[in-house]
Amino acid sequence: MTREEIIRPENKVHARPKLLLDKNMHYCPGCSHGVVHKLVAEVIDEMGLEHDAIGIAPVGCAVFAYNYLDIDWIEAAHGRAPALATAASRLNPSKLVFTYQGDGDLAAIGTAETIHACTRGENIVIILINNGIYGMTGGQMSPCTLEGAKTATTPYGRRHDLNGFPLKVANVVSLLDGTCYVTRQAVHTAAAARKAKNAIKKAFTNAMQKKGTSFVEIVATCSSGWKLTPEKSNKWMEENMVPFYPLGDIKDTTKEAK
């Protein structure tokens, strides 16, 4: 097959999303952030919302999303993304407003903002990248760190009698009346990434239809924080993270509304 035949539109199986800027990403090898960036960019483009999307970037590795997705961004103080998203959504009710946060940001200093935005049922989407560790700031324990996991602040492993139990944020917010859709996905395989993309699209659709708060958790890897290779990180995630944070929809009131 010639090059001309290969690059015909009907033969194309992959292309860089239009809204994903042509920049080399700084993320560590094996990091899940880049894959989720691609999915978010594809969904916004497919929904025709490139001029109506407002992303809220917090502190941590997730903050650099504004370097890679060609949409409007607002940077929030550590943990405050849901509060800022509330303001952006209420002032611009026709826009798609979403946060993009890590578990150290959302589940620790941002707990209050997350809980109350979900309680109010703000028409926003909260995307949580849960890799069970503080990635950017030195590999400390986060609220989502698994029991027994070694981090910079739990060098002998997390103990529930000393450090408390891991926080299942998605399960908590699913109990709040303001959330219409709560799901937990992953992006470590092609099949998982397709499911995650569908979940993100559903969440964005809910926000545009003013159905309340949608919460999308992505169980992710952190090769540098876990001190593992990308391949071993995926394996460790499958064997340890996924059993504790099982994948799938947790709540979907939109099905009941049909």
VODRENZA-592096 format. One line per field, with one value per residue (C-alpha): x, y, z. Coordinates in steps of 0.1 Angstrom, whole numbers, plus 5000, padded with zeros to 4 digits. Example, Ala and Ser with C-alpha at 12.3 -4.5 7.8 and 13.67 -1.06 7.14 Angstrom:
BEGIN
east: (5123 | 5137);
north: (4955 | 4989);
up: (5078 | 5071);
//
This chain:
BEGIN
east: (5000 | 5014 | 5016 | 4989 | 4965 | 4974 | 4966 | 4932 | 4905 | 4887 | 4919 | 4925 | 4921 | 4937 | 4944 | 4954 | 4923 | 4918 | 4917 | 4949 | 4977 | 5008 | 5031 | 5053 | 5037 | 5058 | 5041 | 5061 | 5061 | 5030 | 5011 | 4973 | 4969 | 4978 | 4953 | 4925 | 4935 | 4930 | 4896 | 4884 | 4896 | 4879 | 4846 | 4845 | 4853 | 4827 | 4801 | 4810 | 4817 | 4852 | 4839 | 4817 | 4840 | 4855 | 4880 | 4890 | 4926 | 4938 | 4972 | 4992 | 5000 | 4965 | 4971 | 4990 | 4959 | 4958 | 4990 | 4976 | 4938 | 4929 | 4899 | 4893 | 4908 | 4907 | 4933 | 4920 | 4938 | 4945 | 4913 | 4890 | 4882 | 4845 | 4839 | 4853 | 4834 | 4802 | 4808 | 4818 | 4787 | 4763 | 4777 | 4778 | 4749 | 4752 | 4788 | 4802 | 4821 | 4843 | 4871 | 4901 | 4917 | 4939 | 4930 | 4954 | 4938 | 4901 | 4899 | 4921 | 4921 | 4892 | 4868 | 4845 | 4842 | 4836 | 4809 | 4790 | 4791 | 4777 | 4751 | 4739 | 4737 | 4757 | 4755 | 4792 | 4814 | 4840 | 4868 | 4889 | 4922 | 4928 | 4963 | 4963 | 4992 | 5005 | 5024 | 5038 | 5048 | 5069 | 5049 | 5031 | 5001 | 4968 | 4933 | 4929 | 4962 | 4955 | 4962 | 4997 | 5009 | 5043 | 5046 | 5070 | 5049 | 5041 | 5074 | 5063 | 5029 | 4996 | 4980 | 4943 | 4949 | 4975 | 4965 | 4928 | 4911 | 4913 | 4885 | 4861 | 4851 | 4828 | 4809 | 4805 | 4792 | 4769 | 4749 | 4743 | 4710 | 4727 | 4747 | 4730 | 4758 | 4787 | 4811 | 4845 | 4866 | 4902 | 4923 | 4950 | 4937 | 4920 | 4887 | 4889 | 4897 | 4866 | 4844 | 4860 | 4853 | 4817 | 4814 | 4830 | 4806 | 4776 | 4788 | 4793 | 4758 | 4743 | 4759 | 4746 | 4711 | 4712 | 4707 | 4730 | 4765 | 4783 | 4813 | 4838 | 4866 | 4895 | 4915 | 4950 | 4987 | 5017 | 5048 | 5072 | 5052 | 5048 | 5085 | 5074 | 5079 | 5048 | 5041 | 5044 | 5023 | 4994 | 4997 | 4998 | 4968 | 4948 | 4958 | 4954 | 4936 | 4908 | 4896 | 4893 | 4880 | 4859 | 4851 | 4817 | 4787 | 4778 | 4748 | 4728 | 4696 | 4693 | 4682 | 4654 | 4643 | 4638);
north: (5000 | 5034 | 5064 | 5082 | 5052 | 5050 | 5086 | 5086 | 5098 | 5065 | 5047 | 5070 | 5053 | 5079 | 5117 | 5143 | 5160 | 5194 | 5210 | 5193 | 5217 | 5204 | 5205 | 5179 | 5170 | 5173 | 5144 | 5114 | 5083 | 5062 | 5091 | 5089 | 5127 | 5128 | 5102 | 5120 | 5153 | 5136 | 5123 | 5156 | 5174 | 5148 | 5151 | 5189 | 5189 | 5163 | 5182 | 5214 | 5232 | 5245 | 5281 | 5273 | 5253 | 5267 | 5245 | 5252 | 5241 | 5238 | 5231 | 5200 | 5180 | 5187 | 5224 | 5221 | 5211 | 5247 | 5242 | 5215 | 5220 | 5250 | 5262 | 5289 | 5282 | 5297 | 5287 | 5282 | 5282 | 5248 | 5229 | 5257 | 5246 | 5236 | 5270 | 5288 | 5266 | 5275 | 5312 | 5306 | 5285 | 5308 | 5338 | 5320 | 5295 | 5287 | 5275 | 5240 | 5244 | 5216 | 5211 | 5189 | 5179 | 5154 | 5135 | 5155 | 5187 | 5176 | 5151 | 5170 | 5208 | 5208 | 5186 | 5213 | 5229 | 5195 | 5185 | 5217 | 5221 | 5186 | 5193 | 5224 | 5205 | 5230 | 5225 | 5216 | 5185 | 5176 | 5153 | 5136 | 5120 | 5096 | 5081 | 5078 | 5101 | 5137 | 5136 | 5171 | 5180 | 5150 | 5118 | 5124 | 5104 | 5117 | 5110 | 5084 | 5065 | 5028 | 5011 | 4997 | 5020 | 5035 | 5073 | 5100 | 5106 | 5069 | 5052 | 5021 | 5020 | 5038 | 5026 | 5032 | 5036 | 5064 | 5078 | 5070 | 5050 | 5058 | 5082 | 5069 | 5104 | 5092 | 5070 | 5100 | 5124 | 5098 | 5101 | 5138 | 5149 | 5174 | 5148 | 5134 | 5112 | 5097 | 5072 | 5057 | 5048 | 5042 | 5047 | 5020 | 5000 | 5010 | 4995 | 5014 | 5046 | 5042 | 5038 | 5068 | 5089 | 5079 | 5088 | 5122 | 5128 | 5119 | 5141 | 5171 | 5165 | 5165 | 5198 | 5214 | 5201 | 5216 | 5182 | 5190 | 5180 | 5151 | 5136 | 5116 | 5098 | 5083 | 5057 | 5066 | 5058 | 5078 | 5060 | 5084 | 5086 | 5049 | 5043 | 5018 | 5015 | 5025 | 4988 | 4978 | 5008 | 4997 | 4962 | 4976 | 4997 | 4968 | 4945 | 4971 | 5003 | 4988 | 4963 | 4991 | 5016 | 4994 | 5008 | 5016 | 5039 | 5045 | 5068 | 5079 | 5097 | 5106 | 5070 | 5073 | 5106 | 5090);
up: (5000 | 4990 | 5014 | 4995 | 5000 | 5037 | 5045 | 5028 | 5052 | 5051 | 5063 | 5093 | 5126 | 5149 | 5147 | 5172 | 5186 | 5171 | 5206 | 5219 | 5213 | 5194 | 5225 | 5241 | 5274 | 5305 | 5323 | 5335 | 5313 | 5320 | 5335 | 5329 | 5326 | 5289 | 5279 | 5298 | 5282 | 5248 | 5258 | 5271 | 5239 | 5217 | 5236 | 5235 | 5198 | 5190 | 5210 | 5192 | 5225 | 5217 | 5221 | 5251 | 5274 | 5305 | 5323 | 5359 | 5367 | 5403 | 5419 | 5413 | 5382 | 5369 | 5367 | 5335 | 5315 | 5304 | 5285 | 5263 | 5257 | 5235 | 5254 | 5280 | 5314 | 5349 | 5375 | 5410 | 5444 | 5458 | 5462 | 5452 | 5417 | 5424 | 5441 | 5411 | 5387 | 5406 | 5399 | 5363 | 5357 | 5373 | 5355 | 5322 | 5323 | 5286 | 5290 | 5297 | 5330 | 5344 | 5369 | 5363 | 5396 | 5413 | 5445 | 5467 | 5455 | 5455 | 5483 | 5509 | 5509 | 5484 | 5503 | 5515 | 5480 | 5464 | 5489 | 5489 | 5451 | 5448 | 5475 | 5457 | 5424 | 5404 | 5367 | 5364 | 5358 | 5383 | 5369 | 5395 | 5386 | 5415 | 5416 | 5454 | 5460 | 5458 | 5425 | 5420 | 5455 | 5465 | 5467 | 5500 | 5512 | 5499 | 5514 | 5486 | 5493 | 5499 | 5532 | 5532 | 5504 | 5509 | 5503 | 5513 | 5545 | 5551 | 5544 | 5562 | 5546 | 5554 | 5586 | 5593 | 5631 | 5624 | 5590 | 5587 | 5560 | 5523 | 5511 | 5484 | 5472 | 5444 | 5468 | 5492 | 5466 | 5451 | 5483 | 5478 | 5462 | 5439 | 5419 | 5389 | 5376 | 5394 | 5377 | 5382 | 5352 | 5341 | 5310 | 5312 | 5282 | 5250 | 5261 | 5294 | 5277 | 5254 | 5285 | 5301 | 5271 | 5270 | 5307 | 5301 | 5272 | 5293 | 5321 | 5298 | 5282 | 5317 | 5325 | 5292 | 5299 | 5335 | 5353 | 5382 | 5391 | 5373 | 5390 | 5369 | 5388 | 5368 | 5387 | 5375 | 5378 | 5391 | 5380 | 5397 | 5430 | 5432 | 5422 | 5395 | 5357 | 5336 | 5329 | 5365 | 5375 | 5354 | 5369 | 5404 | 5397 | 5384 | 5413 | 5441 | 5432 | 5411 | 5437 | 5463 | 5438 | 5415 | 5380 | 5367 | 5372 | 5408 | 5403 | 5373 | 5379 | 5342 | 5335 | 5360 | 5344 | 5310);
//
